Amino acid sequence: MVDTAPVVPPALPAPVPVPVPSPCVSLCKMNRHSGLCEGCLRTLDEIIAWSKADDDFKRAVWAQLPGRASLLDVEPDD
């Protein structure tokens, strides 16, 4: 007799969540004009909150970083 039972593939393991990495590059210097760190382009509040923040917060910060680089060159008129 031939076995006609369907072949069931082994279950895949659940994906391991990958934490959102920090943008820190160990160049910590706050720009007094923009209020941003010149290394990672985050605000001081974002830097402080990072270790306890959820991934949605971290992704939102990452999404803003590309547009912030130009803010470091801007000096206010005194």
All heavy atoms as a GROMACS GRO file, in nm:
protein
  584
    1MET      N    1   0.084  -0.117   0.000
    1MET     CA    2   0.000   0.000   0.000
    1MET      C    3   0.089   0.124   0.000
    1MET      O    4   0.189   0.131   0.070
    1MET     CB    5  -0.088  -0.002   0.124
    1MET     CG    6  -0.185   0.107   0.126
    1MET     SD    7  -0.289   0.063   0.262
    1MET     CE    8  -0.420   0.160   0.252
    2VAL      N    9   0.047   0.225  -0.075
    2VAL     CA   10   0.123   0.348  -0.089
    2VAL      C   11   0.070   0.450   0.010
    2VAL      O   12  -0.052   0.470   0.021
    2VAL     CB   13   0.112   0.401  -0.234
    2VAL    CG1   14   0.183   0.532  -0.247
    2VAL    CG2   15   0.163   0.300  -0.332
    3ASP      N   16   0.163   0.518   0.080
    3ASP     CA   17   0.123   0.622   0.177
    3ASP      C   18   0.084   0.747   0.099
    3ASP      O   19   0.163   0.804   0.026
    3ASP     CB   20   0.238   0.651   0.272
    3ASP     CG   21   0.199   0.748   0.382
    3ASP    OD1   22   0.079   0.783   0.392
    3ASP    OD2   23   0.288   0.788   0.458
    4THR      N   24  -0.041   0.791   0.113
    4THR     CA   25  -0.090   0.909   0.041
    4THR      C   26  -0.110   1.028   0.133
    4THR      O   27  -0.174   1.125   0.096
    4THR     CB   28  -0.222   0.876  -0.030
    4THR    OG1   29  -0.318   0.834   0.067
    4THR    CG2   30  -0.201   0.770  -0.137
    5ALA      N   31  -0.059   1.023   0.252
    5ALA     CA   32  -0.073   1.135   0.346
    5ALA      C   33   0.005   1.255   0.293
    5ALA      O   34   0.113   1.240   0.236
    5ALA     CB   35  -0.021   1.096   0.483
    6PRO      N   36  -0.054   1.374   0.303
    6PRO     CA   37   0.017   1.493   0.254
    6PRO      C   38   0.146   1.517   0.332
    6PRO      O   39   0.155   1.488   0.451
    6PRO     CB   40  -0.082   1.606   0.276
    6PRO     CG   41  -0.178   1.555   0.379
    6PRO     CD   42  -0.179   1.405   0.367
    7VAL      N   43   0.244   1.568   0.262
    7VAL     CA   44   0.371   1.601   0.325
    7VAL      C   45   0.359   1.742   0.382
    7VAL      O   46   0.327   1.837   0.312
    7VAL     CB   47   0.487   1.594   0.223
    7VAL    CG1   48   0.617   1.637   0.287
    7VAL    CG2   49   0.496   1.454   0.166
    8VAL      N   50   0.383   1.754   0.510
    8VAL     CA   51   0.374   1.884   0.577
    8VAL      C   52   0.515   1.932   0.605
    8VAL      O   53   0.593   1.863   0.672
    8VAL     CB   54   0.294   1.871   0.709
    8VAL    CG1   55   0.288   2.005   0.781
    8VAL    CG2   56   0.155   1.816   0.683
    9PRO      N   57   0.549   2.051   0.550
    9PRO     CA   58   0.684   2.102   0.576
    9PRO      C   59   0.699   2.139   0.724
    9PRO      O   60   0.601   2.170   0.792
    9PRO     CB   61   0.694   2.226   0.488
    9PRO     CG   62   0.553   2.268   0.462
    9PRO     CD   63   0.470   2.143   0.470
   10PRO      N   64   0.820   2.134   0.772
   10PRO     CA   65   0.841   2.173   0.913
   10PRO      C   66   0.807   2.320   0.934
   10PRO      O   67   0.820   2.403   0.843
   10PRO     CB   68   0.991   2.149   0.936
   10PRO     CG   69   1.051   2.144   0.801
   10PRO     CD   70   0.943   2.101   0.704
   11ALA      N   71   0.758   2.350   1.051
   11ALA     CA   72   0.720   2.488   1.084
   11ALA      C   73   0.845   2.575   1.089
   11ALA      O   74   0.951   2.533   1.136
   11ALA     CB   75   0.648   2.492   1.218
   12LEU      N   76   0.830   2.696   1.036
   12LEU     CA   77   0.940   2.792   1.043
   12LEU      C   78   0.943   2.856   1.181
   12LEU      O   79   0.838   2.882   1.241
   12LEU     CB   80   0.921   2.901   0.937
   12LEU     CG   81   0.927   2.854   0.792
   12LEU    CD1   82   0.893   2.970   0.699
   12LEU    CD2   83   1.064   2.798   0.760
   13PRO      N   84   1.061   2.882   1.233
   13PRO     CA   85   1.067   2.950   1.363
   13PRO      C   86   1.014   3.092   1.349
   13PRO      O   87   1.021   3.154   1.243
   13PRO     CB   88   1.215   2.950   1.396
   13PRO     CG   89   1.286   2.931   1.267
   13PRO     CD   90   1.192   2.856   1.177
   14ALA      N   91   0.958   3.141   1.456
   14ALA     CA   92   0.907   3.279   1.457
   14ALA      C   93   1.024   3.375   1.434
   14ALA      O   94   1.134   3.352   1.486
   14ALA     CB   95   0.840   3.310   1.590
   15PRO      N   96   1.001   3.479   1.353
   15PRO     CA   97   1.111   3.574   1.330
   15PRO      C   98   1.151   3.644   1.460
   15PRO      O   99   1.067   3.678   1.543
   15PRO     CB  100   1.054   3.674   1.231
   15PRO     CG  101   0.906   3.657   1.235
   15PRO     CD  102   0.879   3.519   1.287
   16VAL      N  103   1.278   3.663   1.475
   16VAL     CA  104   1.330   3.732   1.592
   16VAL      C  105   1.325   3.882   1.564
   16VAL      O  106   1.377   3.927   1.462
   16VAL     CB  107   1.475   3.689   1.622
   16VAL    CG1  108   1.533   3.767   1.738
   16VAL    CG2  109   1.481   3.540   1.648
   17PRO      N  110   1.258   3.957   1.649
   17PRO     CA  111   1.252   4.101   1.624
   17PRO      C  112   1.391   4.163   1.627
   17PRO      O  113   1.473   4.131   1.713
   17PRO     CB  114   1.165   4.156   1.737
   17PRO     CG  115   1.142   4.045   1.832
   17PRO     CD  116   1.192   3.917   1.770
   18VAL      N  117   1.416   4.250   1.533
   18VAL     CA  118   1.544   4.318   1.526
   18VAL      C  119   1.525   4.458   1.583
   18VAL      O  120   1.442   4.535   1.535
   18VAL     CB  121   1.593   4.327   1.379
   18VAL    CG1  122   1.723   4.405   1.371
   18VAL    CG2  123   1.608   4.189   1.320
   19PRO      N  124   1.598   4.492   1.688
   19PRO     CA  125   1.582   4.625   1.746
   19PRO      C  126   1.628   4.733   1.650
   19PRO      O  127   1.718   4.713   1.569
   19PRO     CB  128   1.670   4.621   1.871
   19PRO     CG  129   1.764   4.509   1.852
   19PRO     CD  130   1.700   4.412   1.756
   20VAL      N  131   1.563   4.847   1.658
   20VAL     CA  132   1.601   4.962   1.574
   20VAL      C  133   1.733   5.016   1.630
   20VAL      O  134   1.743   5.048   1.748
   20VAL     CB  135   1.492   5.071   1.577
   20VAL    CG1  136   1.535   5.191   1.496
   20VAL    CG2  137   1.360   5.014   1.525
   21PRO      N  138   1.837   5.023   1.546
   21PRO     CA  139   1.967   5.068   1.597
   21PRO      C  140   1.969   5.217   1.628
   21PRO      O  141   1.892   5.295   1.573
   21PRO     CB  142   2.062   5.036   1.481
   21PRO     CG  143   1.976   5.042   1.360
   21PRO     CD  144   1.840   4.994   1.403
   22SER      N  145   2.058   5.253   1.714
   22SER     CA  146   2.078   5.394   1.747
   22SER      C  147   2.157   5.461   1.635
   22SER      O  148   2.249   5.401   1.579
   22SER     CB  149   2.157   5.406   1.877
   22SER     OG  150   2.197   5.540   1.899
   23PRO      N  151   2.124   5.585   1.604
   23PRO     CA  152   2.203   5.658   1.503
   23PRO      C  153   2.333   5.716   1.560
   23PRO      O  154   2.409   5.781   1.488
   23PRO     CB  155   2.109   5.769   1.457
   23PRO     CG  156   2.016   5.790   1.571
   23PRO     CD  157   2.005   5.659   1.643
   24CYS      N  158   2.361   5.691   1.686
   24CYS     CA  159   2.480   5.746   1.750
   24CYS      C  160   2.607   5.700   1.678
   24CYS      O  161   2.623   5.582   1.647
   24CYS     CB  162   2.487   5.703   1.896
   24CYS     SG  163   2.630   5.768   1.983
   25VAL      N  164   2.697   5.795   1.651
   25VAL     CA  165   2.826   5.764   1.588
   25VAL      C  166   2.942   5.804   1.680
   25VAL      O  167   3.055   5.818   1.635
   25VAL     CB  168   2.840   5.834   1.450
   25VAL    CG1  169   2.738   5.778   1.352
   25VAL    CG2  170   2.826   5.984   1.463
   26SER      N  171   2.912   5.822   1.807
   26SER     CA  172   3.010   5.858   1.910
   26SER      C  173   3.082   5.989   1.879
   26SER      O  174   3.201   6.003   1.904
   26SER     CB  175   3.111   5.744   1.930
   26SER     OG  176   3.045   5.629   1.976
   27LEU      N  177   3.009   6.083   1.823
   27LEU     CA  178   3.060   6.218   1.800
   27LEU      C  179   2.957   6.311   1.864
   27LEU      O  180   2.873   6.369   1.798
   27LEU     CB  181   3.072   6.247   1.650
   27LEU     CG  182   3.119   6.387   1.614
   27LEU    CD1  183   3.269   6.400   1.638
   27LEU    CD2  184   3.088   6.418   1.469
   28CYS      N  185   2.962   6.318   1.995
   28CYS     CA  186   2.857   6.385   2.072
   28CYS      C  187   2.893   6.531   2.096
   28CYS      O  188   2.976   6.562   2.182
   28CYS     CB  189   2.836   6.312   2.204
   28CYS     SG  190   2.804   6.137   2.182
   29LYS      N  191   2.830   6.617   2.019
   29LYS     CA  192   2.849   6.761   2.035
   29LYS      C  193   2.720   6.830   1.994
   29LYS      O  194   2.677   6.818   1.880
   29LYS     CB  195   2.964   6.810   1.948
   29LYS     CG  196   2.989   6.959   1.961
   29LYS     CD  197   3.104   7.004   1.873
   29LYS     CE  198   3.119   7.155   1.883
   29LYS     NZ  199   3.210   7.207   1.781
   30MET      N  200   2.659   6.897   2.089
   30MET     CA  201   2.532   6.964   2.061
   30MET      C  202   2.558   7.096   1.990
   30MET      O  203   2.641   7.176   2.034
   30MET     CB  204   2.452   6.987   2.189
   30MET     CG  205   2.413   6.859   2.262
   30MET     SD  206   2.326   6.737   2.162
   30MET     CE  207   2.169   6.818   2.136
   31ASN      N  208   2.489   7.118   1.881
   31ASN     CA  209   2.499   7.242   1.805
   31ASN      C  210   2.409   7.345   1.871
   31ASN      O  211   2.289   7.323   1.884
   31ASN     CB  212   2.456   7.216   1.660
   31ASN     CG  213   2.469   7.337   1.572
   31ASN    OD1  214   2.386   7.428   1.580
   31ASN    ND2  215   2.570   7.337   1.488
   32ARG      N  216   2.466   7.455   1.914
   32ARG     CA  217   2.387   7.553   1.992
   32ARG      C  218   2.283   7.624   1.908
   32ARG      O  219   2.184   7.674   1.960
   32ARG     CB  220   2.479   7.653   2.060
   32ARG     CG  221   2.553   7.743   1.966
   32ARG     CD  222   2.646   7.836   2.042
   32ARG     NE  223   2.714   7.922   1.948
   32ARG     CZ  224   2.739   8.048   1.970
   32ARG    NH1  225   2.705   8.102   2.085
   32ARG    NH2  226   2.800   8.119   1.881
   33HIS      N  227   2.302   7.629   1.777
   33HIS     CA  228   2.205   7.699   1.692
   33HIS      C  229   2.085   7.611   1.656
   33HIS      O  230   1.972   7.659   1.655
   33HIS     CB  231   2.273   7.750   1.564
   33HIS     CG  232   2.385   7.845   1.592
   33HIS    ND1  233   2.366   7.969   1.647
   33HIS    CD2  234   2.518   7.832   1.574
   33HIS    CE1  235   2.482   8.030   1.661
   33HIS    NE2  236   2.577   7.948   1.618
   34SER      N  237   2.111   7.485   1.628
   34SER     CA  238   2.002   7.396   1.586
   34SER      C  239   1.944   7.314   1.701
   34SER      O  240   1.833   7.265   1.691
   34SER     CB  241   2.052   7.300   1.478
   34SER     OG  242   2.146   7.210   1.533
   35GLY      N  243   2.022   7.294   1.808
   35GLY     CA  244   1.979   7.208   1.916
   35GLY      C  245   1.995   7.060   1.884
   35GLY      O  246   1.940   6.975   1.953
   36LEU      N  247   2.071   7.030   1.778
   36LEU     CA  248   2.092   6.892   1.736
   36LEU      C  249   2.233   6.846   1.768
   36LEU      O  250   2.327   6.927   1.766
   36LEU     CB  251   2.070   6.879   1.585
   36LEU     CG  252   1.933   6.916   1.530
   36LEU    CD1  253   1.934   6.912   1.378
   36LEU    CD2  254   1.827   6.824   1.586
   37CYS      N  255   2.247   6.717   1.793
   37CYS     CA  256   2.380   6.659   1.808
   37CYS      C  257   2.445   6.658   1.670
   37CYS      O  258   2.383   6.616   1.572
   37CYS     CB  259   2.369   6.517   1.862
   37CYS     SG  260   2.526   6.428   1.862
   38GLU      N  261   2.568   6.705   1.661
   38GLU     CA  262   2.636   6.711   1.531
   38GLU      C  263   2.675   6.573   1.480
   38GLU      O  264   2.702   6.557   1.361
   38GLU     CB  265   2.757   6.804   1.541
   38GLU     CG  266   2.715   6.948   1.561
   38GLU     CD  267   2.830   7.046   1.563
   38GLU    OE1  268   2.946   7.006   1.537
   38GLU    OE2  269   2.804   7.165   1.592
   39GLY      N  270   2.676   6.474   1.565
   39GLY     CA  271   2.709   6.338   1.522
   39GLY      C  272   2.589   6.262   1.471
   39GLY      O  273   2.590   6.209   1.360
   40CYS      N  274   2.481   6.256   1.550
   40CYS     CA  275   2.366   6.172   1.514
   40CYS      C  276   2.244   6.251   1.469
   40CYS      O  277   2.146   6.192   1.424
   40CYS     CB  278   2.327   6.083   1.632
   40CYS     SG  279   2.264   6.171   1.776
   41LEU      N  280   2.247   6.382   1.481
   41LEU     CA  281   2.140   6.473   1.437
   41LEU      C  282   2.012   6.461   1.520
   41LEU      O  283   1.906   6.503   1.477
   41LEU     CB  284   2.108   6.452   1.289
   41LEU     CG  285   2.225   6.471   1.193
   41LEU    CD1  286   2.184   6.436   1.051
   41LEU    CD2  287   2.278   6.614   1.199
   42ARG      N  288   2.023   6.405   1.640
   42ARG     CA  289   1.906   6.397   1.728
   42ARG      C  290   1.904   6.515   1.824
   42ARG      O  291   2.007   6.574   1.853
   42ARG     CB  292   1.907   6.267   1.809
   42ARG     CG  293   1.886   6.143   1.726
   42ARG     CD  294   1.889   6.018   1.813
   42ARG     NE  295   2.023   5.994   1.864
   42ARG     CZ  296   2.053   5.903   1.955
   42ARG    NH1  297   1.959   5.827   2.007
   42ARG    NH2  298   2.178   5.887   1.995
   43THR      N  299   1.785   6.543   1.876
   43THR     CA  300   1.772   6.644   1.981
   43THR      C  301   1.813   6.580   2.113
   43THR      O  302   1.817   6.456   2.125
   43THR     CB  303   1.628   6.694   1.993
   43THR    OG1  304   1.544   6.586   2.038
   43THR    CG2  305   1.576   6.751   1.862
   44LEU      N  306   1.839   6.661   2.211
   44LEU     CA  307   1.876   6.610   2.342
   44LEU      C  308   1.762   6.525   2.400
   44LEU      O  309   1.785   6.418   2.458
   44LEU     CB  310   1.912   6.725   2.437
   44LEU     CG  311   1.979   6.688   2.566
   44LEU    CD1  312   2.104   6.604   2.543
   44LEU    CD2  313   2.016   6.812   2.645
   45ASP      N  314   1.638   6.569   2.382
   45ASP     CA  315   1.523   6.491   2.431
   45ASP      C  316   1.516   6.354   2.364
   45ASP      O  317   1.485   6.254   2.429
   45ASP     CB  318   1.392   6.566   2.407
   45ASP     CG  319   1.375   6.686   2.500
   45ASP    OD1  320   1.444   6.691   2.604
   45ASP    OD2  321   1.294   6.774   2.468
   46GLU      N  322   1.545   6.348   2.234
   46GLU     CA  323   1.544   6.220   2.163
   46GLU      C  324   1.656   6.129   2.213
   46GLU      O  325   1.636   6.008   2.228
   46GLU     CB  326   1.557   6.242   2.012
   46GLU     CG  327   1.435   6.306   1.951
   46GLU     CD  328   1.457   6.357   1.810
   46GLU    OE1  329   1.574   6.370   1.766
   46GLU    OE2  330   1.356   6.388   1.744
   47ILE      N  331   1.772   6.186   2.238
   47ILE     CA  332   1.885   6.108   2.289
   47ILE      C  333   1.852   6.049   2.426
   47ILE      O  334   1.875   5.931   2.452
   47ILE     CB  335   2.012   6.195   2.295
   47ILE    CG1  336   2.057   6.231   2.154
   47ILE    CG2  337   2.123   6.123   2.372
   47ILE    CD1  338   2.163   6.341   2.148
   48ILE      N  339   1.794   6.130   2.513
   48ILE     CA  340   1.758   6.085   2.647
   48ILE      C  341   1.652   5.976   2.642
   48ILE      O  342   1.659   5.877   2.714
   48ILE     CB  343   1.711   6.205   2.733
   48ILE    CG1  344   1.830   6.299   2.760
   48ILE    CG2  345   1.647   6.158   2.863
   48ILE    CD1  346   1.791   6.433   2.817
   49ALA      N  347   1.553   5.991   2.554
   49ALA     CA  348   1.441   5.897   2.548
   49ALA      C  349   1.476   5.767   2.477
   49ALA      O  350   1.406   5.666   2.494
   49ALA     CB  351   1.323   5.964   2.475
   50TRP      N  352   1.582   5.766   2.398
   50TRP     CA  353   1.611   5.654   2.307
   50TRP      C  354   1.612   5.517   2.374
   50TRP      O  355   1.551   5.422   2.324
   50TRP     CB  356   1.744   5.677   2.236
   50TRP     CG  357   1.761   5.584   2.121
   50TRP    CD1  358   1.825   5.463   2.120
   50TRP    CD2  359   1.712   5.604   1.989
   50TRP    NE1  360   1.819   5.407   1.995
   50TRP    CE2  361   1.750   5.492   1.912
   50TRP    CE3  362   1.640   5.706   1.927
   50TRP    CZ2  363   1.718   5.479   1.778
   50TRP    CZ3  364   1.608   5.693   1.793
   50TRP    CH2  365   1.647   5.581   1.720
   51SER      N  366   1.679   5.502   2.486
   51SER     CA  367   1.695   5.369   2.547
   51SER      C  368   1.563   5.308   2.592
   51SER      O  369   1.550   5.186   2.600
   51SER     CB  370   1.794   5.374   2.662
   51SER     OG  371   1.743   5.452   2.767
   52LYS      N  372   1.464   5.390   2.622
   52LYS     CA  373   1.336   5.338   2.669
   52LYS      C  374   1.225   5.353   2.565
   52LYS      O  375   1.112   5.311   2.588
   52LYS     CB  376   1.296   5.410   2.797
   52LYS     CG  377   1.389   5.376   2.912
   52LYS     CD  378   1.340   5.432   3.042
   52LYS     CE  379   1.422   5.374   3.154
   52LYS     NZ  380   1.511   5.456   3.220
   53ALA      N  381   1.257   5.411   2.450
   53ALA     CA  382   1.156   5.437   2.347
   53ALA      C  383   1.118   5.310   2.272
   53ALA      O  384   1.199   5.217   2.258
   53ALA     CB  385   1.209   5.541   2.248
   54ASP      N  386   0.996   5.308   2.221
   54ASP     CA  387   0.954   5.193   2.140
   54ASP      C  388   1.005   5.209   1.996
   54ASP      O  389   1.055   5.315   1.958
   54ASP     CB  390   0.802   5.175   2.144
   54ASP     CG  391   0.724   5.294   2.087
   54ASP    OD1  392   0.779   5.371   2.005
   54ASP    OD2  393   0.605   5.308   2.123
   55ASP      N  394   0.993   5.103   1.920
   55ASP     CA  395   1.047   5.103   1.784
   55ASP      C  396   0.978   5.205   1.693
   55ASP      O  397   1.042   5.259   1.602
   55ASP     CB  398   1.039   4.964   1.722
   55ASP     CG  399   1.143   4.868   1.780
   55ASP    OD1  400   1.234   4.914   1.852
   55ASP    OD2  401   1.134   4.747   1.752
   56ASP      N  402   0.850   5.232   1.715
   56ASP     CA  403   0.781   5.333   1.633
   56ASP      C  404   0.843   5.471   1.652
   56ASP      O  405   0.863   5.546   1.556
   56ASP     CB  406   0.631   5.338   1.666
   56ASP     CG  407   0.557   5.215   1.616
   56ASP    OD1  408   0.606   5.149   1.522
   56ASP    OD2  409   0.450   5.185   1.671
   57PHE      N  410   0.874   5.505   1.776
   57PHE     CA  411   0.939   5.633   1.805
   57PHE      C  412   1.075   5.639   1.736
   57PHE      O  413   1.110   5.738   1.672
   57PHE     CB  414   0.956   5.650   1.957
   57PHE     CG  415   1.037   5.770   1.997
   57PHE    CD1  416   0.978   5.894   2.013
   57PHE    CD2  417   1.174   5.759   2.020
   57PHE    CE1  418   1.052   6.004   2.051
   57PHE    CE2  419   1.249   5.869   2.057
   57PHE     CZ  420   1.188   5.992   2.072
   58LYS      N  421   1.151   5.531   1.749
   58LYS     CA  422   1.286   5.528   1.691
   58LYS      C  423   1.281   5.539   1.539
   58LYS      O  424   1.361   5.612   1.479
   58LYS     CB  425   1.358   5.400   1.733
   58LYS     CG  426   1.388   5.397   1.882
   58LYS     CD  427   1.450   5.265   1.923
   58LYS     CE  428   1.478   5.263   2.073
   58LYS     NZ  429   1.539   5.136   2.115
   59ARG      N  430   1.187   5.469   1.476
   59ARG     CA  431   1.175   5.479   1.329
   59ARG      C  432   1.135   5.620   1.287
   59ARG      O  433   1.181   5.670   1.185
   59ARG     CB  434   1.073   5.377   1.279
   59ARG     CG  435   1.126   5.237   1.278
   59ARG     CD  436   1.029   5.140   1.209
   59ARG     NE  437   1.064   5.004   1.243
   59ARG     CZ  438   1.009   4.933   1.341
   59ARG    NH1  439   0.913   4.983   1.415
   59ARG    NH2  440   1.050   4.811   1.365
   60ALA      N  441   1.051   5.684   1.366
   60ALA     CA  442   1.010   5.821   1.335
   60ALA      C  443   1.129   5.917   1.343
   60ALA      O  444   1.144   6.006   1.259
   60ALA     CB  445   0.899   5.866   1.430
   61VAL      N  446   1.214   5.898   1.442
   61VAL     CA  447   1.334   5.981   1.454
   61VAL      C  448   1.425   5.956   1.334
   61VAL      O  449   1.472   6.050   1.270
   61VAL     CB  450   1.410   5.953   1.586
   61VAL    CG1  451   1.545   6.023   1.588
   61VAL    CG2  452   1.325   5.998   1.706
   62TRP      N  453   1.449   5.828   1.301
   62TRP     CA  454   1.534   5.795   1.185
   62TRP      C  455   1.481   5.860   1.058
   62TRP      O  456   1.559   5.907   0.974
   62TRP     CB  457   1.540   5.643   1.166
   62TRP     CG  458   1.655   5.576   1.234
   62TRP    CD1  459   1.651   5.500   1.346
   62TRP    CD2  460   1.792   5.578   1.194
   62TRP    NE1  461   1.777   5.455   1.379
   62TRP    CE2  462   1.866   5.500   1.286
   62TRP    CE3  463   1.860   5.637   1.089
   62TRP    CZ2  464   2.003   5.481   1.276
   62TRP    CZ3  465   1.998   5.617   1.079
   62TRP    CH2  466   2.067   5.541   1.172
   63ALA      N  467   1.349   5.865   1.043
   63ALA     CA  468   1.289   5.922   0.921
   63ALA      C  469   1.318   6.073   0.910
   63ALA      O  470   1.323   6.126   0.800
   63ALA     CB  471   1.139   5.897   0.922
   64GLN      N  472   1.337   6.139   1.022
   64GLN     CA  473   1.362   6.283   1.023
   64GLN      C  474   1.509   6.320   1.003
   64GLN      O  475   1.540   6.433   0.965
   64GLN     CB  476   1.315   6.344   1.155
   64GLN     CG  477   1.165   6.334   1.176
   64GLN     CD  478   1.127   6.384   1.313
   64GLN    OE1  479   1.183   6.482   1.362
   64GLN    NE2  480   1.032   6.318   1.376
   65LEU      N  481   1.599   6.228   1.027
   65LEU     CA  482   1.742   6.259   1.027
   65LEU      C  483   1.796   6.313   0.894
   65LEU      O  484   1.872   6.409   0.895
   65LEU     CB  485   1.823   6.139   1.073
   65LEU     CG  486   1.794   6.089   1.215
   65LEU    CD1  487   1.886   5.973   1.250
   65LEU    CD2  488   1.805   6.200   1.317
   66PRO      N  489   1.759   6.256   0.779
   66PRO     CA  490   1.816   6.308   0.653
   66PRO      C  491   1.790   6.457   0.630
   66PRO      O  492   1.877   6.527   0.578
   66PRO     CB  493   1.747   6.223   0.546
   66PRO     CG  494   1.710   6.097   0.615
   66PRO     CD  495   1.675   6.138   0.756
   67GLY      N  496   1.678   6.506   0.671
   67GLY     CA  497   1.646   6.647   0.652
   67GLY      C  498   1.709   6.740   0.754
   67GLY      O  499   1.707   6.862   0.739
   68ARG      N  500   1.768   6.685   0.856
   68ARG     CA  501   1.824   6.767   0.962
   68ARG      C  502   1.968   6.812   0.936
   68ARG      O  503   2.013   6.910   0.996
   68ARG     CB  504   1.820   6.693   1.096
   68ARG     CG  505   1.679   6.673   1.147
   68ARG     CD  506   1.681   6.600   1.279
   68ARG     NE  507   1.548   6.588   1.335
   68ARG     CZ  508   1.522   6.528   1.450
   68ARG    NH1  509   1.620   6.475   1.521
   68ARG    NH2  510   1.398   6.520   1.494
   69ALA      N  511   2.041   6.745   0.851
   69ALA     CA  512   2.182   6.779   0.828
   69ALA      C  513   2.198   6.924   0.785
   69ALA      O  514   2.291   6.992   0.828
   69ALA     CB  515   2.243   6.685   0.725
   70SER      N  516   2.106   6.973   0.705
   70SER     CA  517   2.118   7.112   0.658
   70SER      C  518   2.097   7.212   0.770
   70SER      O  519   2.139   7.328   0.759
   70SER     CB  520   2.016   7.138   0.546
   70SER     OG  521   1.885   7.124   0.597
   71LEU      N  522   2.036   7.171   0.879
   71LEU     CA  523   2.011   7.262   0.991
   71LEU      C  524   2.139   7.294   1.070
   71LEU      O  525   2.144   7.392   1.141
   71LEU     CB  526   1.908   7.203   1.086
   71LEU     CG  527   1.769   7.178   1.026
   71LEU    CD1  528   1.679   7.110   1.128
   71LEU    CD2  529   1.707   7.308   0.979
   72LEU      N  530   2.241   7.210   1.055
   72LEU     CA  531   2.364   7.235   1.129
   72LEU      C  532   2.441   7.354   1.074
   72LEU      O  533   2.517   7.416   1.145
   72LEU     CB  534   2.454   7.110   1.126
   72LEU     CG  535   2.400   6.988   1.198
   72LEU    CD1  536   2.499   6.873   1.184
   72LEU    CD2  537   2.372   7.017   1.344
   73ASP      N  538   2.423   7.385   0.948
   73ASP     CA  539   2.497   7.496   0.885
   73ASP      C  540   2.429   7.630   0.903
   73ASP      O  541   2.488   7.732   0.872
   73ASP     CB  542   2.512   7.468   0.735
   73ASP     CG  543   2.596   7.343   0.710
   73ASP    OD1  544   2.683   7.312   0.793
   73ASP    OD2  545   2.572   7.278   0.608
   74VAL      N  546   2.306   7.627   0.949
   74VAL     CA  547   2.230   7.751   0.962
   74VAL      C  548   2.265   7.821   1.092
   74VAL      O  549   2.255   7.764   1.198
   74VAL     CB  550   2.078   7.723   0.959
   74VAL    CG1  551   1.998   7.849   0.980
   74VAL    CG2  552   2.041   7.655   0.828
   75GLU      N  553   2.310   7.943   1.082
   75GLU     CA  554   2.339   8.023   1.200
   75GLU      C  555   2.240   8.139   1.203
   75GLU      O  556   2.219   8.206   1.103
   75GLU     CB  557   2.482   8.076   1.197
   75GLU     CG  558   2.584   7.965   1.208
   75GLU     CD  559   2.725   8.017   1.228
   75GLU    OE1  560   2.741   8.128   1.280
   75GLU    OE2  561   2.818   7.946   1.190
   76PRO      N  562   2.177   8.160   1.317
   76PRO     CA  563   2.078   8.268   1.325
   76PRO      C  564   2.144   8.403   1.311
   76PRO      O  565   2.261   8.422   1.344
   76PRO     CB  566   2.017   8.248   1.464
   76PRO     CG  567   2.120   8.177   1.542
   76PRO     CD  568   2.196   8.092   1.443
   77ASP      N  569   2.065   8.499   1.259
   77ASP     CA  570   2.114   8.638   1.252
   77ASP      C  571   2.112   8.697   1.391
   77ASP      O  572   2.014   8.694   1.460
   77ASP     CB  573   2.025   8.720   1.159
   77ASP     CG  574   2.029   8.668   1.017
   77ASP    OD1  575   2.133   8.616   0.976
   77ASP    OD2  576   1.926   8.680   0.947
   78ASP      N  577   2.226   8.748   1.434
   78ASP     CA  578   2.233   8.808   1.569
   78ASP      C  579   2.211   8.957   1.563
   78ASP      O  580   2.236   9.027   1.477
   78ASP     CB  581   2.368   8.779   1.635
   78ASP     CG  582   2.382   8.632   1.672
   78ASP    OD1  583   2.279   8.568   1.698
   78ASP    OD2  584   2.494   8.582   1.674
   0.00000   0.00000   0.00000
